[in-house]
Amino acid sequence: MDQEKVNILLVDDQPAKLLAYEVILKDLGENLVIASSGREALEVLLKTEIAVILVDVCMPELDGFELAAMIREHPRFQKTAMIFISAIQVSDIDRLRGYEMGAVDYVPVPVVPEVLRAKIKVFAELYRKTRELERLNHELEDRVRARTAELEASTAKLRESEQRRSMAIAAGKMGSWDWDWISGDWMWDEGQYNIFGVSPENFEVNPANVQALLHPDDVDQLRKAIAEFNKGTRAYETEFRIIRPDGEVRWCVGTAAATTDESGRVVRVSGVTVDITERKRAEERQNLLAREVDHRAKNALALAQSIVRLTRADEVKAYVNAVEGRINALARVHTILSLSSWQGAELSRLIDEELAPYSLGDQIKLAGPEVQLLPATAQTLALALHELFTNSAKYGALSTRAGRLAIDWQVDEELLTLSWEESGGPLVKTPKSRGFGTRSLLASIESQLGGQAQFDWRAEGLLCRLEVPLTRKTAAAAPSKFDTAGAAELQRASG
């Protein structure tokens, strides 16, 4: 199915440069919108939804920095991706100024078509995915609202039936009662006894005993009802909680109607009690589900944005492959966690998912017990394993048929120790500097999970040892803690 096109705004005061950008970006298949000045760009933004803005820094009347500042002042465009193009040498101060104004990247002139297309494509896809997640959230909210409306309609019908005392039959979810206002005598039917969790043989119905079964925070509801009837109120309805003798708390809705004598004095009050505990629990589950979906969607976007912004590569193809690989690793662990209702993931399953793209036969040996990882730990460890497998397949033992990889792990006092040992591959030399993958792995394991990552670049193959606490409080937070703080750690690691 063809995906929906997004709008890309091209801003430059020189027609020739605008034409060049159109030619470069035409193959992306998106809608290209042209603006020859900053003011014209602002007019377009007010009328059109824009995914990415490509703007020249040097323009008369309103330059790129000033235009970016005006765009960011509008609430609609505070998260719109802006890429600056500069034909002059940009100083660090100018570059910092651009980032403060909301730029996500700089492209120097002369423009390399492949680089420009790759950058625009990444942010266009991110915009598209963000809109899709927003649409799914709106659909969920609509379903929740529809369900709530159904519950409210159901409650309204229930109130009508509750007004008819004849409908208060002896059932576990409904009970009826009668109170002689003059003599103080009470009458409960079988359903009323069932709701309160007591029996006629060992429970005497009187105001003191009934009040003892009410939740302390709801006792005032009974007093208020009595006061209302003394003031002349003829009908009263309220929700309240009871605490059964076994300690179970139940939610109920009670409807009461007064009978008066010729002088208008209340002589009898009759009512119906309905157990609505299941409805209350369903509402709580729906609210929790809505909050969880919203939280997970935001965290997934934060992590994807961090991967896109922090990945480095010398070539466009390598950059795209690196981003896709890391996002696919995130998607795989997300699927595993979803199948477990975000209760956790098994370490062996994470390793199997990373092994799936490779045909390695007997090159890999795995050994270790079943280990259930918390959601945050699983996500971070999955990305770390992805980096190790990717590097090994490119440069290490898995890059040749003679290479061997042994992965074993054990748990001792809630500390997971994982050993990664390569042998038989190309001759290994200690790298002069750490690549982004290694630095991000260290940042995620040590800063995110409070663990340790050690590398031994032996000539015969890499030896890596990961130590990860399984009960760290940050790892226990559901569903993921790879958010702004995690992105900041990776930013420092990638510097």
Phi, psi and omega in degrees: 000133180294133179280155181292134179287148175247162182264130178243121183266124179253120185240117177197144181275356181253115181304323182296319180291321177299318179297320180296318179296320178300317181295317182295319188266358184301320184293346178291338178077017180262172177276119180262122182249132187255139172220128184265004178202166179297319181294320177296323178297319179297321178297319179296316182299324181289340184253343190226144173281120184247135179270314183222141177244124175253112190230138176283136181291315186264103176221147178289159175070305181220104184280178185298322180296315181295319178298316180299319179297319180292323179295315183293339179289338181273129182303329183293333190247018183292339180244009179290131182288131178235129178245124180270140172246128182230128179270355178249165179291118183270125178283165178299324180294317178296319179297316178297321178299317179298317179295324177295329178281354176113006179291141177260346180192162175242144174233118181279159175258136007287144183282133173272113187307316183297320180295313181299314179299318182296317181295313180298319182298318181299313183285331175294317178295319179298319177298317181297316179295322179298316179296324180294318178296321177297320179297317179296321178297318179297319179298319178297316179298321178297319179294321178296316179297319179297318179294320178297319178298321178297318179296319179294320177295321178296320179295321179298318177295324180296321179298321179298318181289330181292334180288345179260104186299335181293341180277350182280073182275165181286094179222155185298334183261356184215141178214159179234156181212163181217134182234117176284107186294336184274308184273339181087004180286143179244152173223124174245144172270180184297321180298323179295316177299319181297319180298317183277355176072032179231173180232153181300333184290328185236014179227122176265124182278110174208164184306320183293315181291322178295317180297327180294336179271351179280149175298137182307326181284349183247005180298325180298337178297320179294316180296321179295320179298316179298318180295322180295318179294324177294335178276352179112001177296138183258341180216147182210141179220141180201157172260143181205165178247148174238154175243109182294161179305332179275003177095353181287135178263131179233145176265137179224156169240130182242135177239130182229146178226139183262145173249131183244161175270189185296334180273359180089006181277140180290128179244340182203144175232126179241150182202174179232138176243131180237131177280115182246024183301315182296322177296318179298316179295322178297319178297319179296318179296320179296316179296319180295318180298317180297318180292320181295316180298317179297316181296315182293323178297317180295318180294321179296320177295318179299317180293317179297318178297320179297317179299315182296316186284330187262347179291137179238145177198149180281336182236153181299314182299318179295321178298311181298316180298319181295315180297313181298319180298315181290321178292323177296321176298319177297319180296321181295315180290329176297320178297316179299315181293324179296321180295335179262013184057036178061033174274335180152185181213146178279139181301317181298327178292321178299316180295317179299321180295323179287331179284337189307319183290348185255145173255092191248354179056236183262022182287340186241135176241130180243140178208128179163159181283170175290127181232122178266120182261143173293156185307312182296318179297318181298316181296313182294316181293327179296318178293323178295315178297323178300318180296317180296314180295318181298314180295321180294321180291333180274315190234343189255212188298327183279002177275356180219151182294336181279348184286152179228148178225128177243124178240119175224153182213158178208161180237128178224114180053053177063023175243118178274125176244118182244129180249130180241112185234118179255148177203160175077003180265198178299156178300130185261135174240142179297123181295144179291330178215156181278136175284171181299321181299315179294317181293321178292325177297314178298316182297317182289316181291314186278315184275321181285316187252354181071025181257200180222147176229123182239137181239133175236105185275075179287152180300324183279350179153157181293139171239117182238139180232123179247130176241121186230120174294139182263353183235018178297139185298322180293328178286334183282344181290131183258153352270344182201145176247015177276079182237219185300319180296317179296320179296323178296320178298317179293327178297317178294324180292329185272351183298000000 
